[in-house]
Amino acid sequence: MGRYGDLDYQYWAKTGFLLSVAVFAAGAGAELSVAATNLTLSGWEQTLFVDMEIVGVLGALFSPLLFGIVLPLTE
């Protein structure tokens, strides 16, 4: 058994990446649909969608890095 138990690094790297892409797509899609329909958003809604895009990009970058490279090397 490894240092971190019995983690399936490949599963967590793929799942984290796909979840992050979904969060990014939801935030970007919401912003684009609001812009296309000429609606206005309140400040917290605009901040929420921008934060979803930022978290999605960071998660898509760091999830494979962490679960695909760093943790398997520390076993």
Backbone hydrogen bonds, N-H to C=O, Kabsch-Sander energy under -0.5 kcal/mol:
donor,donor_aa,acceptor,acceptor_aa,energy
2,G,5,G,-0.9
5,G,2,G,-1.2
9,Y,7,L,-1.1
12,W,8,D,-2.1
13,A,9,Y,-2.4
14,K,10,Q,-2.2
15,T,11,Y,-2.8
16,G,12,W,-2.3
17,F,13,A,-1.9
18,L,14,K,-2.7
19,L,15,T,-2.5
20,S,16,G,-2.0
21,V,17,F,-2.3
22,A,18,L,-2.0
23,V,19,L,-2.1
24,F,20,S,-2.4
25,A,21,V,-2.7
26,A,22,A,-2.2
27,G,23,V,-2.2
28,A,24,F,-2.8
29,G,25,A,-2.7
30,A,26,A,-2.1
31,E,27,G,-2.0
32,L,28,A,-2.5
33,S,29,G,-2.4
34,V,30,A,-2.1
35,A,31,E,-2.2
36,A,32,L,-2.3
37,T,33,S,-1.5
38,N,35,A,-0.8
39,L,34,V,-1.9
46,Q,42,S,-2.1
47,T,43,G,-2.3
48,L,44,W,-2.1
49,F,45,E,-2.2
50,V,46,Q,-2.1
51,D,47,T,-2.6
52,M,48,L,-2.1
53,E,49,F,-1.7
54,I,50,V,-2.2
55,V,51,D,-2.9
56,G,52,M,-2.1
57,V,53,E,-2.1
58,L,54,I,-2.5
59,G,55,V,-2.6
60,A,56,G,-2.1
61,L,57,V,-1.6
62,F,58,L,-2.8
63,S,59,G,-2.3
65,L,61,L,-0.8
66,L,62,F,-2.8
67,F,63,S,-2.6
68,G,64,P,-1.9
69,I,65,L,-1.1
70,V,65,L,-2.3
71,L,66,L,-2.7
73,L,69,I,-1.3
74,T,70,V,-1.2
74,T,71,L,-0.5
75,E,72,P,-0.8
